[in-house]
């Protein structure tokens, strides 16, 4: 009798797991390109930029401190210069590192300068941002080696943000230079990221973040739709909800078809009793933070472009993902034995502001742990990859 009962239980669990292994649908979300793109429209729109400028110029906190912190970052130095490379070669853990760090930092520097330009109106900041973008547009031809898709995603995400602000705020960027920059994004960056990745989920998430931002800048509705489709398939395969079933969902085309394969992909995590576990939670919180940041960034850009992902399945997963990771980032000694063998590697990074602002400040959800971590980490700086100064840009920003 025990054998029959156990066999029945296992059979039911296995059948449930097969259901969970099916490729996820996109929940019928019509998150598609608008008839006309909003500009500036990558991570920040004009109303949000005006909010930031008003807060800093009036000396309000935490924005003023966050702005001063950004300006004190070496990336925001007006004496810093671009270091473009024709072929950026990035191997595993950036070995070799031929232009990898320079590209990421120059893109982030351009973003910092674009923010400083809008806040102060100082033409020196606009000119510095333009100098970075022009230098790379005139030089880069390709990304190579194993980390090329990830590197392109990191840098492309920052380039798109900076370029949107500079192009659409009368900053004096010459039409011919804009055209060169468009060619760079279209020919060097977009082809490298638009196809996605079946590596750890943070790869495809930032690749789609870059692809969406680039698509907005290029007014490319077709690429926007392709990137959004991949994004909508990846997020449910990155942050788990108990309604998903015994095992997490898989991204379309992932090739993961058995519970053993899913468990291995989820870093050995075999039980899923709570909402918010992420595919890389048991790897480390650093990489998990990358994924959460990109989910937040795409959702914010989508909201600006007319579709609010925060109010549906994507927003629910983001809310639980932020809360789950924030809880154990704040108190790693409370990790239960069923999670990652009873210990996690913390280091979530400056990644909570955008999602927290959208879900708590805008929508009113109570997010106690995320709130505590967000406030503790202010002013949020940069991760030196693709996340930058989000206390300045998104703290309590309801514009």
N, C-alpha and C positions, 0 to 999 in steps of 0.2 A: 504493500500500500504506500509506503514511504517513497519507494522508487517511482511509482506511477505519479504520485503527487508532485515530486520534485521534477520529474520529466515534463509534466504539464506546465509547471511554473516556468521552467527554462524555455519551453517552447513558446509560451506566451510572450516572455521577455524578448526572445529572439525575433518573433514576428513584429513586435513593437519596434525593435531596433531596426528592422528592415524598413519600416515606415519612416523612421527618423533619418535613415540614410538616403532617402529619395532626395533628389535635387529640390531645393526650396523654390517656391514661386515668389513673385514679387508683390504679393498681397494686393494685386490689382491697383497699385499706386500709379497714377498718371504723372509721375515726376519727369516730365519731358521738357524739352527746350521751349521757351516761350516764343510767341510769334515775333516779338522784338525783345532782344536782350536788354536788361537794365545795366547801365554803366554810370559810375563804377559799380561793379557787381560781383566781385570775388572776395568773399569773406566780410567785406564792408561795403555799405552803400553810402550815398551822399548824406542821408540823414544821420547815420551813425558817425560819419566823419565830422559832421557839424556838432554833434553831441560831444565828441571827444575834444574838439577845438574849444568849445564853450567852457567845458569843465577845466581844462588846463589853463586857459586864459583868465579864468576867474580865480585860480589858485585852489580849486576844490580838490579834496582827497577822495579816493586814493589815486586819482588820475595824474595830479601834478607830480607826486612822488614817483609814480610809474614812468612818467615822461622824462623826468630828470635822470632816473635810473637808465632808461634807454639811451639818452644822450651821453651818459658816462661809459657806455659799453664801447670797447675798442672798434666794434663794427660801425659805430656811428661817428667815428672821427672824420672830420672833413679833410684831414691830411692823408687819410688812407687812399690807396689807389687800387684799381682793378688788376687782376692777374689772370687774364684769359688764357686758355689752352685750346689748341686745335682739336686734339683727340684726348678726351678725358678718360683715363683708364683706371677703373676701380675694381680690385679683386676682393676676395673674401676678407672681411674686417679691414677693408681699404688697403690691402696689400696685393699689388702695388697701389700707391696713391699718387697718381699723376694728374694733378689738377682737381682732385676730388674735393679736398677741403677748401681750396680757393674758390671753386665754383659755388659750393653751398654758401660760403661766407659772403661772397660778393652778392649773391642773390638776396640773402638776408640783409646785407648792408643797404642794398637798393631799396628794400622794403622799409627799413628804418628811416632812410632819407626821405622817402615818399611821405611817410607819416609826419616827419618833422616839417617838411614843406607845407603840408596841408594845415598843420596846427599853427605855424608861425607866419606863413607866407614868405619866408626867407628864400629868395631865389637861389641862394647858394646850395640849399638842400636839394632843390629840384635839379639843379645842374649836376650835382654829385650823383644822384640817382640815375640820371640820364647817362652819365659817363660810364657807369657800370653796365647798363643795358646795351649801350652802343658798342662798348669794347668786346663784349661776348658775342653780340650779333655779327660783328665783323670778323670773328676768329673761329668760333667752334664749328666743327664739322661732324663730330661723332662722339658717342659714348661706347666704350668697349669693356670687355672682361665680364666676369660673372655678376658683379654688382651693378652693372650698367642700368638695368631697369629701376632699381631702387634709387640709385644716385640721380637718375633723370627725374624720378618722382619728387624727391626731396627738393632739388633745385628748381624744377619746373613749377612746383607749388608756390614758391616764394617769388619767382619771376612774374608769374601771372598777377599776384596781388600788387606788387610794386608797379607793374606796367599799367594796370587798370587805373590806379590813382593818378599817376603822372599823365597818362593820355587824356583823361577826362576831367582835368582840373586846370586847364589852361597854363600848364607848367612850361611851355616853350619847347616841347619835344618836336623836332622837325618831322614833317610828313615823310620824307625819304628815310629817316632813321626809324620811324615807326614801321614802315614797310619792311625794312631789313630785319627788324625784331620779329615781325609777324612771320617772315620767311624762316627765321631760326626756329621759332616755336613749331611751325607747321612741318618743317622738314627734318629737324634734328631731335626735337623733344617728343612731339605727339606720336610718331610711329613707334617710339621705344616704350611708351607706357600704355597705349590704347588697347593692346591685346591682353593685358592683365597678367596674372601670375598665379601659380599653384604652390608657391613657397609659403612660408608663414604669413598669416593674414595681413600683417602690417604692410607687407610689400604691395599687395594689390590695392589696399585701401589708399595708400599715399599715391600710388600710380593713378588711381581714379580721381583723387583730389587734384592732381596736376592736370590730368586730361580734361576735367571739367573746367578748371580755371582757364586753361589754354583755350578751350572751346568757346568760353564766354568772350575772351579777348579777341578771338578770331571771328566771332559771330558765326560759329560753325555748329548748326543745329544737329546735323547728323552725328558728329563726333560726341556732342553733348549727350545725345540719346544713347549712344553705344556705351559710353562711360557710365551713365546712370544705371543702365541695365546691369552691368557688371557689379556696380556698387550695391544695388538692391539685392543681388544674389549673394554677395560676400558678407554683408553685415550680419544676417541671421546665422551664418557659419562662423562668426567671430565672437558674438556675445550670446550666451545661452539663456533661454527662458524655460522654466519648468514645463510650460505648455508645448515645448518642442517634442517632448517624449523622453524615452529612456536615455537617448544619446542626442548630442547636438546635431543640428542640420548640417548638410554639406553644400558647398558652393557648386553651381552647375559646372560640369566639366572637370571637377576635382579628381575624379577617379577613385574616390573613397567609397567603397561599397560594403564593407563589413564593419562590425563593431570594433574588432581588433585594429583595423586601419584608422578608424576615427580616434580611438583611445591613444594610439601612437601619435597621431597628428596633434592631439590635445596634450602633448607632453607627458603622457602616461596617466592623466587624470581619468579615472574609470567610473566614478559615480558623480551624479549631477543633481544634488538635492536642493540647490538654491538658484535663484535668478542672479544673473550678473557675472557668472564665471566666464572668463574670456579664453580664447584658444591659446593665448600665450601667458596666461596667469602663472602657470607652473614652470614656465621658462624663466621669466623675470618680469617685474613691473615696468622696467624701462621700455622694453619692446611693446608691452601691452599699452603703455602710455602713447606710443606712436600711433597704434591703431585707433585708440579712443580719440586722439587729437584729430586724425583724418576724418573719422565719422562726424565729429562735431563740425569740422570745417566744411565738409560737403553739405551737411544739413543746413548750415548757415547760408552758403551760397545758393542752395536750392530755394530756401525761404526768400532770399532777395530776388530770385528769378521767378517767383510766383507759386512755388509748391512748398508747403510747410511739412517737412518730414518729421518734425518734432512731435506732432500730434498723433502719429500713428505708430506702427510697429518699430520703425527705426528709432524714434524718440524713446519708446519704452525700453528698448534694449540699451540705448545710450544711458538712460537714467539709472537703470539697474547696474550697468557696467561701471559707471562712475561711482555709484554708492558702494558696490562690492569692493572694488580696488581701494577706494578711499578709506574704508573701514579698516583694512589690514595694513595700509600704508601708515595710518595713524597709530595702530596698535598691533604690530606684527607678532607680539607674544600671545595674542589671542587666536591665532590660526588654529582651526580644528584639525583633528588627526586625519579626517577624510580628505582634506584639501592639500594637495601637493606633498603628501607624506608628513604633514604637520608643520611645514615651514615654507615661507616664500622669500624671494629676493626683492626687496622694496626698491624704490627709486622711480616713482611714477612720473616725475617731471612736471614742468609748468603747463599742464594740459587740461586743466579742469574749468578754466574761466568761461570759455565759449559755451560749452554744454550746460554748465551751471546757470549762466545768465539766461539762456533760452528756456530751460526747463523749470527753473525755480523763480527767477526774477520775472520772466515774461508769462509763464504758464501757471505759476503758483504752487508747484509741487514742493513738498517738504523734503529736503535732501540734507539731513543733519550732518552726516559724515562728509559729504562732498563740500558742504558749506564750510565746515571746520577746516578742512584741508586747504580749500581755496583761500580763505582768509589768512591761514597760517603761512602760506607761500607767497603772499603779496609783498612787494610787486613782482609778478611773474616775469621772468626774463626770457631767454632763448635757450633751446636745447642744442644750438649750434648746427642743427640739421634743417628744420623747416618750420619750427614753432617759434613765434617771437612776440613778446611784449603784450600779452593778452589781457593783463589787468588794465593797461592803458586803453586797449581797443574795445574790450567787451565787459568790463566790470559795470554792473547795473546799467548797461546801455540798452534802454528801452525805446530808443528812437526808431 
